[in-house]
């Protein structure tokens, strides 16, 4: 991870930087919010670890400034102020977590990892739109467009298509598809998968040798993006 540490207490910053760098993380250390401003929009930055009591612009003001700019990078506040009111003020200003000094290094690392993991999950969840060749699929809105035109899929067709997309470039057995899409745990000689794949191909594919839904003989199907 790339971590921006805003801390003017060199005793604290030295042990935090040393510990994080020994774990393989890259730490950018600055001693004021003014010096930190040039870094907050860096695409490679994963989290800001921010002291409250800073010279000039304090941590609360800086947090508000970051959020005002619509920047949602995770912010972990470090503070010697341990009262509930102090924590509430920091969190309401836009901080994601609050750690009271003195703190253990293990807890600091745990908090950092949790915030970055949560942020990564949110970013993945937000990215619900998938583009495959001439298709644009919104997995959350249940919408499919082909060359800009809407493709009307039934709920079951869309569920099948979504399952193929989520496992793209992987061979899926008919049994696995039955279980995921229809809730059937075994292949009882039904041809429902083949029928619905045919329906789906007729709507999203062009029927050529370069079609995106491939038949894997003797096994099942695979949606390919190659």
N, C-alpha and C positions, 0 to 999 in steps of 0.2 A: 504494500500500500504506500501511497504518497500522502504524508500527513503534514498539515500546516500547524505548527505549535506556536501560539502567541503567548509568551510568558516572559516577564521581565525579571523574575527571581532566578538568578543564574544557578543557585544551588539546586533548585527544583528542575530547571530546564536541562542541566547537565546530566542528571541521572536518568531523566525521561528519554532524552535523545540517545544516550549511550545504550539504554536497555532496548529501545525500539530498533536502533540500527543493528544491534547484535542479533535481533530476530529477522533481519533482512529487509526491514522497512526503510523507506527514504523519508527523512524528516527535514522540513524547511523550518528553521527557527528564526523568528523575529521577536522583537521586544516591545512592539507597540502596534496598535490597530492601524495607525497611519502607514507603517511599513508593510502591514499585511494586506492592505487594499489591492496592491498590484497582483496578488496571488489568488484572490477569491474566485476569479472566473477561469482559472486554469482548468482545462478539460481533464488533466491527469490527476487532479487533486481528489482524494477520497473522503477526507474528513478534516474538520478544523477542531483542534483542541485549544480552548481559549480561556485565559485567566480573566477574572472580572476586574480586579484592581490593577488597571494599567495606567501609565502616564498619558495624559491627553484624553483621547476618546476611550471610555471604559468598555468592558466586555459586553455590557447590556446594550449600550448605544451602538456598538459595532454589530451585534447580532441583529438589532432592529434594522440597521442599514443594509445588511446582507439580505434580509427577508424582504425589505422594501424593493430591492432590485430583482425580486422574483427568483432569487438563487436559493435552491432547496438543499444545498449540500449539508450533510449531517454536522451538527455543532455540539461538542461536549464541553460544558463549562467546568472550569476548575476554580474553586473558591474556598477561602478560609471562613467564609460566612456560612454558618450551618443552620440558621433559623429557617423555619418553614416559609416565612414571608420572603426570604431571599431566594429560596428555590422556586417558589411560585412566580416571582417577578422574572426570573431568568427563563423559565419555561414558557411563560406567557409572552415574553419578548420574541420567542421563536427558537430557543434552544431545544435540542432533542433530549439531552440528559444533563445531569448535574452531579459532580463528584466533589465531596468536601475534603479539603486538606486538613491534616496529612492523610494520604491515601497509600494503599499498597500498590506496587507496580503491577501485580497480577490482576487486581481489580481494574486498574486503568486499561490494561490490554483487553480484558474481557468486555468492558464497556465499549471500547473502540470497535472490536470485532462485531459485537451485537448491532451497533448502529450502522456500520458499513454493510453488514449482511442484510439488514432490514431495508436499507436504501437500494441495494442491488435487486432485492425481490420486488420492490415497488416499481423500479424502472422496467424490469422484465414484464411485470403484470400490465403496465401501461402500454407496452408495445404489443398491441393485439392485432396489428395489421401485418399481413404476410403477402409478399408479392412473388408469384411464380410465373415466369414468362409473361403471357398477356393477361394473367389473372391477378386480381387484387382481392384478398379475402380478409374480412374483419371478423375475427374469431369471437369477439364479444358481442357485436351487433348482429351476428348471423347474416352477414351480407357478402355476396360474391359478385364481382364485376369482371367482365371479359371484354377487353378492348374498350373499357369505359361504359359498357352497357350492362345493366343488371341481369344476373342469372337467377332464375327462380328455382330454388331447391326446396324440397319437402324437408320437414324436421329430421327425418331419418336419413335422408340423403346428405344433409349438412353434417349430421353427427358422424356419418361414415367419412365424409370428406375431411372433417376436422381431425379425426383419428389418424387418417392417412398423412395429413400435413404434420401433425405433431410427431409422427414417427417417420418423416420423410427420409428417403434413401436407405430405409430398412425393409427387409423382407418380412411381411406379416402373414402368418398362416391364417387360413379360413377360420380355424377354431379360435385364434386370438381375436380376430375381427368380430366373430359371433359373440364372444364374451364381452368385449368392450362396447359394442354398439347395440346388441340385442339382449345382453344379459344371459345368454345361453352358454353354459359351461362345457358343452361338448358338441361335436359335429354329429347330428343325428340324421345325416344324409340329406339335409336341407340344402337347397341351392339358392337360398335367399341372398347370400353374399354375392354370388355371381350375378344374380338378377339386378341387385342394387348397384353393383359396380358398372354394369351395362348402362343403367339409367344415368349414373353419374358421368360416365364417359360421353354419353350423348349430349350432355349439357356443358361440360367444362373442357373436353378434349376435342382435338381436330380429327381423330380417327386415323392419323398417319403413323408411320413407324416411329416418329418422334413424340408420340403421345406421352403424357406425364404419368399415367397410371399403367404400369407394366404388369403383365401376367407372369408369375414365376411358376413354371410348370411343376405340377405335383405338390406345390406348397401353398401358394396364395397370391398376394399382390404386393406391389411396392410403388409408392409415389416417388418419382425421381425428379430432381431439380437440375440434373446434369444437362 
